[in-house]
Amino acid sequence: EIVLTQSPATLSLSPGERATLSCGASQSVSSRYLAWYQQKPGLAPRLLIYDTFSRATGIPDRFSGSGSGTDFTLTISRLEPEDFAVYYCQQYGSSPQTFGGGTKVEI
Amino acid sequence: QLQLQESGPGLVKPSETLSLTCTVSGGSISSSSYYWGWIRQPPGKGLEWIGSIYYSGTTYYNPSLKSRVTVSVDTSKNHFSLKLSSVTAADTAVYYCARQSGYYNPAHFDYWGQGTLVTVSS
């Protein structure tokens, strides 16, 4: 199975700053089938990005995804207070689909 | 607006079978291009995909759990279910149901239930 490694584990930033989150795959992710989710305490994850680049419905354009092969990135251009949360990547190009361990973005 | 709601016991004894149902409202579980999945999250830890199903009954399972998992669908009731047998304390987690987009295989999860905590304890 493809193992996804997210880095850093914790990212300490301030509102207004740029956040760059990485997701590394142990093998190439087929057809760029990679998604990003945001999870806040006590809530279900929320889909942000799918197919590496595409923003989900209602997601603001400060969130963007990029990458290919084994290296993928989620960028938050200017952090808003509501963006402080845990972020997970998921690959669904190979079975079994797998999730990364998460990156916590904290103030 | 599509909504998913998990239901089932919050406490299961070791060696018994965990059973959960996800009821879908605001849309049909028989829609093409969508799959229906289960994901779990142990307290304080990350996400683990358990299994998914298409309305026709085609199933996809995580190999690490496959020997203990059954996912089924009831289109007449617009719900799908999870059974996990021979549970241990390691199966204690919040269990989420979710809709998965996808044409040929399950893909990203775009709608999620609120999750239900299942504790395995005697």
Boltz contact constraints between the chains, C-beta under 6 A:
constraints:
  - contact:
      token1: [A, 35]
      token2: [B, 108]
      max_distance: 6.0
  - contact:
      token1: [A, 44]
      token2: [B, 96]
      max_distance: 6.0
  - contact:
      token1: [A, 44]
      token2: [B, 112]
      max_distance: 6.0
  - contact:
      token1: [A, 44]
      token2: [B, 114]
      max_distance: 6.0
  - contact:
      token1: [A, 44]
      token2: [B, 115]
      max_distance: 6.0
  - contact:
      token1: [A, 47]
      token2: [B, 108]
      max_distance: 6.0
  - contact:
      token1: [A, 47]
      token2: [B, 110]
      max_distance: 6.0
  - contact:
      token1: [A, 50]
      token2: [B, 108]
      max_distance: 6.0
  - contact:
      token1: [A, 88]
      token2: [B, 47]
      max_distance: 6.0
  - contact:
      token1: [A, 92]
      token2: [B, 107]
      max_distance: 6.0
  - contact:
      token1: [A, 96]
      token2: [B, 62]
      max_distance: 6.0
  - contact:
      token1: [A, 96]
      token2: [B, 63]
      max_distance: 6.0
  - contact:
      token1: [A, 97]
      token2: [B, 49]
      max_distance: 6.0
  - contact:
      token1: [A, 99]
      token2: [B, 46]
      max_distance: 6.0
  - contact:
      token1: [A, 99]
      token2: [B, 47]
      max_distance: 6.0
  - contact:
      token1: [A, 101]
      token2: [B, 46]
      max_distance: 6.0
  - contact:
      token1: [A, 102]
      token2: [B, 46]
      max_distance: 6.0
